[in-house]
Amino acid sequence: MRRALQAPALPVLLILVFLAAVAQPVWAHAVLMQSKPTTNSTVKGPNVPIWLRFNVRIDGKRSHLQLIAPDGSTIPVDSPKQSAPDVLESSVSGLKPGAYKLQWRVLASDGHMSNGVVEFTVN
Ligand SMILES: [Cu+2]
C-alpha cells in the first residue's frame, strides 16, 4: 500500500524541481549583474558614463536612474537607453569630486519593479 502511494510521488517531485529550476530565470526580479562605474570604484569626472547590466530583460521606458550627490542633493539622470534588452545606459556630466550614489529602479520582464544602489567616487 505504501509503495503504491509513493511510486508516483517521486516523478512528480522531480518534475516540480525541474520546472522550478528552469522557471527561475524567467520569473526572477531584475538583479544587477555588472555596472560601470563598478561598485565602490573611483572614476574620473566630470563626465561619467553609466552602464548597467541585469540578469533579465528590463523595460527601459519604465526604468529610472538618479544620482545622489556628495551634498545629498539629487541629480537627474537622462532617460536610459537600451543597447541590449538587459542593459541600461546613460551618462551624467559636470560631476564634482566626491562620493556619489547611483540609484536604479527597473521593471523586469516578470512585471516586478526592483531597485538598488551603486556607490562610486568621482575624482
Ligand atoms: Cu519578480
Backbone and ligand atoms as CSV (ligand in chain L), in Angstrom:
chain,resi,resn,atom,element,x,y,z
A,1,MET,N,N,0.827,-1.200,0.000
A,1,MET,CA,C,0.000,0.000,0.000
A,1,MET,C,C,0.867,1.258,0.000
A,2,ARG,N,N,1.835,1.296,0.886
A,2,ARG,CA,C,2.701,2.479,0.961
A,2,ARG,C,C,3.450,2.682,-0.347
A,3,ARG,N,N,3.934,1.566,-0.905
A,3,ARG,CA,C,4.679,1.634,-2.160
A,3,ARG,C,C,3.846,2.232,-3.275
A,4,ALA,N,N,2.588,1.802,-3.339
A,4,ALA,CA,C,1.695,2.266,-4.409
A,4,ALA,C,C,1.495,3.785,-4.320
A,5,LEU,N,N,1.492,4.315,-3.115
A,5,LEU,CA,C,1.311,5.749,-2.956
A,5,LEU,C,C,2.593,6.513,-3.286
A,6,GLN,N,N,3.723,5.914,-2.915
A,6,GLN,CA,C,4.995,6.618,-3.096
A,6,GLN,C,C,5.450,6.633,-4.555
A,7,ALA,N,N,5.135,5.597,-5.273
A,7,ALA,CA,C,5.675,5.462,-6.627
A,7,ALA,C,C,5.427,6.692,-7.511
A,8,PRO,N,N,4.204,7.194,-7.606
A,8,PRO,CA,C,4.016,8.364,-8.485
A,8,PRO,C,C,4.575,9.655,-7.893
A,9,ALA,N,N,4.793,9.679,-6.592
A,9,ALA,CA,C,5.220,10.921,-5.952
A,9,ALA,C,C,6.607,11.361,-6.404
A,10,LEU,N,N,7.509,10.404,-6.587
A,10,LEU,CA,C,8.886,10.784,-6.933
A,10,LEU,C,C,8.983,11.450,-8.313
A,11,PRO,N,N,8.401,10.838,-9.357
A,11,PRO,CA,C,8.452,11.535,-10.665
A,11,PRO,C,C,7.816,12.926,-10.615
A,12,VAL,N,N,6.717,13.053,-9.896
A,12,VAL,CA,C,6.049,14.356,-9.800
A,12,VAL,C,C,6.974,15.361,-9.126
A,13,LEU,N,N,7.620,14.896,-8.056
A,13,LEU,CA,C,8.545,15.773,-7.336
A,13,LEU,C,C,9.696,16.202,-8.247
A,14,LEU,N,N,10.239,15.257,-9.004
A,14,LEU,CA,C,11.356,15.579,-9.908
A,14,LEU,C,C,10.930,16.595,-10.961
A,15,ILE,N,N,9.711,16.433,-11.454
A,15,ILE,CA,C,9.215,17.376,-12.469
A,15,ILE,C,C,9.083,18.774,-11.863
A,16,LEU,N,N,8.564,18.837,-10.621
A,16,LEU,CA,C,8.417,20.145,-9.974
A,16,LEU,C,C,9.768,20.801,-9.740
A,17,VAL,N,N,10.747,20.016,-9.313
A,17,VAL,CA,C,12.090,20.549,-9.074
A,17,VAL,C,C,12.677,21.061,-10.386
A,18,PHE,N,N,12.473,20.291,-11.452
A,18,PHE,CA,C,12.978,20.678,-12.763
A,18,PHE,C,C,12.334,21.984,-13.230
A,19,LEU,N,N,11.007,22.063,-13.087
A,19,LEU,CA,C,10.292,23.270,-13.511
A,19,LEU,C,C,10.742,24.487,-12.708
A,20,ALA,N,N,10.948,24.299,-11.418
A,20,ALA,CA,C,11.386,25.412,-10.574
A,20,ALA,C,C,12.758,25.913,-11.035
A,21,ALA,N,N,13.639,24.979,-11.362
A,21,ALA,CA,C,14.989,25.343,-11.790
A,21,ALA,C,C,14.956,26.061,-13.139
A,22,VAL,N,N,14.140,25.558,-14.050
A,22,VAL,CA,C,14.053,26.138,-15.392
A,22,VAL,C,C,13.350,27.487,-15.357
A,23,ALA,N,N,12.319,27.596,-14.502
A,23,ALA,CA,C,11.489,28.799,-14.491
A,23,ALA,C,C,12.196,29.979,-13.832
A,24,GLN,N,N,13.152,29.722,-12.994
A,24,GLN,CA,C,13.732,30.802,-12.187
A,24,GLN,C,C,14.232,32.004,-12.991
A,25,PRO,N,N,15.009,31.805,-14.063
A,25,PRO,CA,C,15.493,32.993,-14.786
A,25,PRO,C,C,14.355,33.819,-15.368
A,26,VAL,N,N,13.269,33.158,-15.748
A,26,VAL,CA,C,12.147,33.869,-16.349
A,26,VAL,C,C,11.414,34.700,-15.305
A,27,TRP,N,N,11.302,34.177,-14.091
A,27,TRP,CA,C,10.464,34.819,-13.086
A,27,TRP,C,C,11.244,35.685,-12.116
A,28,ALA,N,N,12.550,35.645,-12.165
A,28,ALA,CA,C,13.338,36.402,-11.192
A,28,ALA,C,C,13.139,37.903,-11.381
A,29,HIS,N,N,13.191,38.626,-10.303
A,29,HIS,CA,C,13.240,40.079,-10.384
A,29,HIS,C,C,14.565,40.467,-11.013
A,30,ALA,N,N,14.651,41.709,-11.475
A,30,ALA,CA,C,15.913,42.179,-12.028
A,30,ALA,C,C,16.964,42.298,-10.924
A,31,VAL,N,N,18.100,41.703,-11.176
A,31,VAL,CA,C,19.241,41.789,-10.269
A,31,VAL,C,C,20.397,42.371,-11.072
A,32,LEU,N,N,21.078,43.340,-10.498
A,32,LEU,CA,C,22.193,43.960,-11.206
A,32,LEU,C,C,23.367,42.989,-11.266
A,33,MET,N,N,23.855,42.701,-12.482
A,33,MET,CA,C,24.950,41.755,-12.658
A,33,MET,C,C,26.295,42.468,-12.802
A,34,GLN,N,N,26.282,43.593,-13.522
A,34,GLN,CA,C,27.524,44.325,-13.828
A,34,GLN,C,C,27.185,45.791,-13.931
A,35,SER,N,N,28.125,46.635,-13.570
A,35,SER,CA,C,27.872,48.064,-13.744
A,35,SER,C,C,29.165,48.809,-14.043
A,36,LYS,N,N,28.981,49.941,-14.730
A,36,LYS,CA,C,30.035,50.939,-14.876
A,36,LYS,C,C,29.424,52.265,-14.498
A,37,PRO,N,N,29.924,53.002,-13.537
A,37,PRO,CA,C,31.048,52.620,-12.696
A,37,PRO,C,C,30.742,51.346,-11.894
A,38,THR,N,N,31.777,50.604,-11.549
A,38,THR,CA,C,31.582,49.442,-10.691
A,38,THR,C,C,31.423,49.919,-9.250
A,39,THR,N,N,30.782,49.080,-8.448
A,39,THR,CA,C,30.528,49.431,-7.046
A,39,THR,C,C,31.835,49.732,-6.323
A,40,ASN,N,N,31.827,50.845,-5.610
A,40,ASN,CA,C,32.971,51.282,-4.802
A,40,ASN,C,C,34.222,51.625,-5.615
A,41,SER,N,N,34.030,51.888,-6.901
A,41,SER,CA,C,35.178,52.278,-7.713
A,41,SER,C,C,35.358,53.793,-7.700
A,42,THR,N,N,36.515,54.225,-8.179
A,42,THR,CA,C,36.772,55.650,-8.343
A,42,THR,C,C,36.932,55.920,-9.826
A,43,VAL,N,N,36.166,56.887,-10.318
A,43,VAL,CA,C,36.207,57.195,-11.748
A,43,VAL,C,C,36.572,58.661,-11.941
A,44,LYS,N,N,36.996,58.953,-13.168
A,44,LYS,CA,C,37.412,60.301,-13.500
A,44,LYS,C,C,36.189,61.128,-13.913
A,45,GLY,N,N,36.063,62.342,-13.356
A,45,GLY,CA,C,34.999,63.244,-13.753
A,45,GLY,C,C,35.497,64.198,-14.806
A,46,PRO,N,N,34.735,65.198,-15.179
A,46,PRO,CA,C,33.379,65.469,-14.677
A,46,PRO,C,C,32.271,64.707,-15.403
A,47,ASN,N,N,32.598,64.058,-16.528
A,47,ASN,CA,C,31.569,63.336,-17.282
A,47,ASN,C,C,31.700,61.834,-17.038
A,48,VAL,N,N,30.629,61.231,-16.588
A,48,VAL,CA,C,30.686,59.818,-16.205
A,48,VAL,C,C,29.625,59.024,-16.975
A,49,PRO,N,N,30.062,58.083,-17.822
A,49,PRO,CA,C,29.098,57.200,-18.477
A,49,PRO,C,C,28.529,56.184,-17.477
A,50,ILE,N,N,27.272,55.854,-17.668
A,50,ILE,CA,C,26.612,54.877,-16.795
A,50,ILE,C,C,26.166,53.698,-17.647
A,51,TRP,N,N,26.460,52.510,-17.165
A,51,TRP,CA,C,26.117,51.277,-17.890
A,51,TRP,C,C,25.752,50.221,-16.863
A,52,LEU,N,N,24.530,49.707,-16.960
A,52,LEU,CA,C,24.061,48.703,-16.003
A,52,LEU,C,C,23.546,47.482,-16.755
A,53,ARG,N,N,24.032,46.304,-16.353
A,53,ARG,CA,C,23.526,45.072,-16.985
A,53,ARG,C,C,22.840,44.216,-15.930
A,54,PHE,N,N,21.637,43.744,-16.267
A,54,PHE,CA,C,20.819,42.965,-15.332
A,54,PHE,C,C,20.747,41.503,-15.757
A,55,ASN,N,N,20.171,40.670,-14.879
A,55,ASN,CA,C,20.069,39.238,-15.144
A,55,ASN,C,C,18.928,38.894,-16.084
A,56,VAL,N,N,18.011,39.843,-16.272
A,56,VAL,CA,C,16.840,39.590,-17.121
A,56,VAL,C,C,16.587,40.791,-18.014
A,57,ARG,N,N,15.704,40.587,-18.984
A,57,ARG,CA,C,15.268,41.714,-19.829
A,57,ARG,C,C,14.543,42.719,-18.956
A,58,ILE,N,N,14.758,43.975,-19.241
A,58,ILE,CA,C,14.065,45.011,-18.479
A,58,ILE,C,C,13.405,45.989,-19.435
A,59,ASP,N,N,12.418,46.702,-18.892
A,59,ASP,CA,C,11.699,47.690,-19.684
A,59,ASP,C,C,12.336,49.062,-19.432
A,60,GLY,N,N,13.139,49.511,-20.383
A,60,GLY,CA,C,13.859,50.769,-20.209
A,60,GLY,C,C,12.956,51.967,-20.044
A,61,LYS,N,N,11.798,51.927,-20.695
A,61,LYS,CA,C,10.875,53.066,-20.617
A,61,LYS,C,C,10.257,53.206,-19.235
A,62,ARG,N,N,10.198,52.107,-18.498
A,62,ARG,CA,C,9.614,52.157,-17.150
A,62,ARG,C,C,10.694,52.010,-16.089
A,63,SER,N,N,11.936,52.292,-16.475
A,63,SER,CA,C,13.044,52.219,-15.523
A,63,SER,C,C,13.561,53.628,-15.269
A,64,HIS,N,N,14.169,53.805,-14.109
A,64,HIS,CA,C,14.539,55.155,-13.707
A,64,HIS,C,C,15.892,55.152,-12.998
A,65,LEU,N,N,16.714,56.136,-13.340
A,65,LEU,CA,C,18.009,56.300,-12.679
A,65,LEU,C,C,18.091,57.685,-12.073
A,66,GLN,N,N,18.696,57.785,-10.899
A,66,GLN,CA,C,19.025,59.107,-10.370
A,66,GLN,C,C,20.291,59.000,-9.532
A,67,LEU,N,N,20.930,60.151,-9.404
A,67,LEU,CA,C,22.220,60.189,-8.732
A,67,LEU,C,C,22.099,61.050,-7.481
A,68,ILE,N,N,22.641,60.570,-6.370
A,68,ILE,CA,C,22.683,61.359,-5.141
A,68,ILE,C,C,24.097,61.927,-5.018
A,69,ALA,N,N,24.180,63.244,-4.979
A,69,ALA,CA,C,25.462,63.943,-4.939
A,69,ALA,C,C,26.068,63.885,-3.537
A,70,PRO,N,N,27.374,64.239,-3.419
A,70,PRO,CA,C,28.019,64.233,-2.102
A,70,PRO,C,C,27.290,65.096,-1.074
A,71,ASP,N,N,26.624,66.175,-1.511
A,71,ASP,CA,C,25.906,67.038,-0.562
A,71,ASP,C,C,24.478,66.554,-0.299
A,72,GLY,N,N,24.112,65.396,-0.842
A,72,GLY,CA,C,22.786,64.832,-0.587
A,72,GLY,C,C,21.724,65.258,-1.580
A,73,SER,N,N,22.076,66.173,-2.481
A,73,SER,CA,C,21.089,66.601,-3.474
A,73,SER,C,C,20.925,65.536,-4.558
A,74,THR,N,N,19.805,65.620,-5.253
A,74,THR,CA,C,19.514,64.648,-6.300
A,74,THR,C,C,19.859,65.225,-7.662
A,75,ILE,N,N,20.622,64.470,-8.433
A,75,ILE,CA,C,20.978,64.885,-9.788
A,75,ILE,C,C,20.190,64.011,-10.753
A,76,PRO,N,N,19.345,64.625,-11.591
A,76,PRO,CA,C,18.597,63.799,-12.537
A,76,PRO,C,C,19.523,63.166,-13.572
A,77,VAL,N,N,19.194,61.956,-13.957
A,77,VAL,CA,C,19.962,61.254,-14.991
A,77,VAL,C,C,19.060,61.115,-16.208
A,78,ASP,N,N,19.599,61.439,-17.382
A,78,ASP,CA,C,18.819,61.343,-18.616
A,78,ASP,C,C,18.217,59.948,-18.772
A,79,SER,N,N,17.034,59.892,-19.345
A,79,SER,CA,C,16.360,58.611,-19.578
A,79,SER,C,C,17.329,57.615,-20.172
A,80,PRO,N,N,17.426,56.430,-19.549
A,80,PRO,CA,C,18.392,55.461,-20.029
A,80,PRO,C,C,18.020,54.889,-21.397
A,81,LYS,N,N,19.037,54.608,-22.188
A,81,LYS,CA,C,18.860,53.929,-23.472
A,81,LYS,C,C,19.207,52.457,-23.279
A,82,GLN,N,N,18.716,51.615,-24.187
A,82,GLN,CA,C,18.992,50.179,-24.086
A,82,GLN,C,C,19.749,49.698,-25.314
A,83,SER,N,N,21.018,49.378,-25.126
A,83,SER,CA,C,21.806,48.818,-26.225
A,83,SER,C,C,21.593,47.313,-26.314
A,84,ALA,N,N,20.959,46.738,-25.298
A,84,ALA,CA,C,20.575,45.327,-25.274
A,84,ALA,C,C,19.367,45.230,-24.344
A,85,PRO,N,N,18.564,44.168,-24.455
A,85,PRO,CA,C,17.347,44.089,-23.640
A,85,PRO,C,C,17.604,44.070,-22.134
A,86,ASP,N,N,18.813,43.681,-21.732
A,86,ASP,CA,C,19.103,43.609,-20.292
A,86,ASP,C,C,20.056,44.725,-19.837
A,87,VAL,N,N,20.218,45.754,-20.680
A,87,VAL,CA,C,21.178,46.828,-20.377
A,87,VAL,C,C,20.495,48.191,-20.336
A,88,LEU,N,N,20.924,49.023,-19.390
A,88,LEU,CA,C,20.527,50.433,-19.353
A,88,LEU,C,C,21.788,51.270,-19.465
A,89,GLU,N,N,21.732,52.301,-20.308
A,89,GLU,CA,C,22.876,53.185,-20.475
A,89,GLU,C,C,22.444,54.631,-20.386
A,90,SER,N,N,23.276,55.429,-19.754
A,90,SER,CA,C,23.051,56.860,-19.733
A,90,SER,C,C,24.393,57.524,-19.415
A,91,SER,N,N,24.365,58.788,-19.084
A,91,SER,CA,C,25.601,59.454,-18.676
A,91,SER,C,C,25.237,60.696,-17.886
A,92,VAL,N,N,26.158,61.122,-17.058
A,92,VAL,CA,C,25.972,62.359,-16.299
A,92,VAL,C,C,27.198,63.220,-16.524
A,93,SER,N,N,26.987,64.523,-16.528
A,93,SER,CA,C,28.102,65.426,-16.766
A,93,SER,C,C,28.199,66.456,-15.654
A,94,GLY,N,N,29.356,67.094,-15.561
A,94,GLY,CA,C,29.560,68.163,-14.594
A,94,GLY,C,C,29.670,67.693,-13.154
A,95,LEU,N,N,30.101,66.449,-12.950
A,95,LEU,CA,C,30.215,65.943,-11.575
A,95,LEU,C,C,31.491,66.458,-10.914
A,96,LYS,N,N,31.335,66.985,-9.700
A,96,LYS,CA,C,32.488,67.422,-8.917
A,96,LYS,C,C,33.048,66.214,-8.163
A,97,PRO,N,N,34.316,66.315,-7.724
A,97,PRO,CA,C,34.887,65.203,-6.964
A,97,PRO,C,C,34.067,64.922,-5.697
A,98,GLY,N,N,33.964,63.640,-5.341
A,98,GLY,CA,C,33.238,63.261,-4.134
A,98,GLY,C,C,32.574,61.908,-4.296
A,99,ALA,N,N,31.813,61.550,-3.272
A,99,ALA,CA,C,31.147,60.239,-3.246
A,99,ALA,C,C,29.712,60.363,-3.743
A,100,TYR,N,N,29.350,59.500,-4.677
A,100,TYR,CA,C,28.020,59.526,-5.290
A,100,TYR,C,C,27.314,58.190,-5.097
A,101,LYS,N,N,25.985,58.258,-5.156
A,101,LYS,CA,C,25.176,57.039,-5.128
A,101,LYS,C,C,24.276,57.043,-6.348
A,102,LEU,N,N,24.418,56.030,-7.176
A,102,LEU,CA,C,23.529,55.870,-8.330
A,102,LEU,C,C,22.388,54.949,-7.914
A,103,GLN,N,N,21.169,55.506,-7.904
A,103,GLN,CA,C,20.002,54.709,-7.529
A,103,GLN,C,C,19.291,54.254,-8.795
A,104,TRP,N,N,19.045,52.954,-8.884
A,104,TRP,CA,C,18.331,52.439,-10.049
A,104,TRP,C,C,17.026,51.768,-9.618
A,105,ARG,N,N,16.032,51.909,-10.470
A,105,ARG,CA,C,14.741,51.259,-10.239
A,105,ARG,C,C,14.293,50.764,-11.601
A,106,VAL,N,N,14.114,49.485,-11.751
A,106,VAL,CA,C,13.806,48.938,-13.075
A,106,VAL,C,C,12.616,47.986,-13.024
A,107,LEU,N,N,11.950,47.902,-14.175
A,107,LEU,CA,C,10.849,46.959,-14.345
A,107,LEU,C,C,11.386,45.745,-15.096
A,108,ALA,N,N,11.290,44.580,-14.466
A,108,ALA,CA,C,11.811,43.354,-15.068
A,108,ALA,C,C,10.761,42.693,-15.951
A,109,SER,N,N,11.189,41.698,-16.704
A,109,SER,CA,C,10.300,41.003,-17.635
A,109,SER,C,C,9.175,40.263,-16.923
A,110,ASP,N,N,9.302,40.030,-15.622
A,110,ASP,CA,C,8.220,39.354,-14.897
A,110,ASP,C,C,7.195,40.351,-14.351
A,111,GLY,N,N,7.371,41.644,-14.690
A,111,GLY,CA,C,6.402,42.645,-14.275
A,111,GLY,C,C,6.643,43.234,-12.903
A,112,HIS,N,N,7.749,42.873,-12.275
A,112,HIS,CA,C,8.053,43.393,-10.942
A,112,HIS,C,C,9.127,44.467,-10.999
A,113,MET,N,N,8.964,45.481,-10.141
A,113,MET,CA,C,9.997,46.502,-10.007
A,113,MET,C,C,11.035,46.013,-9.004
A,114,SER,N,N,12.269,46.385,-9.225
A,114,SER,CA,C,13.276,46.179,-8.192
A,114,SER,C,C,14.215,47.370,-8.230
A,115,ASN,N,N,14.976,47.538,-7.181
A,115,ASN,CA,C,15.836,48.722,-7.107
A,115,ASN,C,C,17.123,48.413,-6.351
A,116,GLY,N,N,18.069,49.301,-6.520
A,116,GLY,CA,C,19.342,49.127,-5.834
A,116,GLY,C,C,20.190,50.375,-5.981
A,117,VAL,N,N,21.382,50.294,-5.434
A,117,VAL,CA,C,22.277,51.449,-5.399
A,117,VAL,C,C,23.690,51.012,-5.788
A,118,VAL,N,N,24.353,51.838,-6.605
A,118,VAL,CA,C,25.765,51.643,-6.904
A,118,VAL,C,C,26.503,52.864,-6.360
A,119,GLU,N,N,27.389,52.650,-5.401
A,119,GLU,CA,C,28.143,53.760,-4.834
A,119,GLU,C,C,29.497,53.845,-5.525
A,120,PHE,N,N,29.890,55.072,-5.870
A,120,PHE,CA,C,31.191,55.262,-6.501
A,120,PHE,C,C,31.712,56.646,-6.180
A,121,THR,N,N,32.979,56.849,-6.453
A,121,THR,CA,C,33.622,58.127,-6.152
A,121,THR,C,C,34.134,58.748,-7.433
A,122,VAL,N,N,33.966,60.056,-7.539
A,122,VAL,CA,C,34.496,60.802,-8.679
A,122,VAL,C,C,35.721,61.576,-8.194
A,123,ASN,N,N,36.808,61.504,-8.965
A,123,ASN,CA,C,37.985,62.296,-8.565
A,123,ASN,C,C,38.325,63.331,-9.616
L,1,CU,CU,CU,9.591,39.294,-9.847
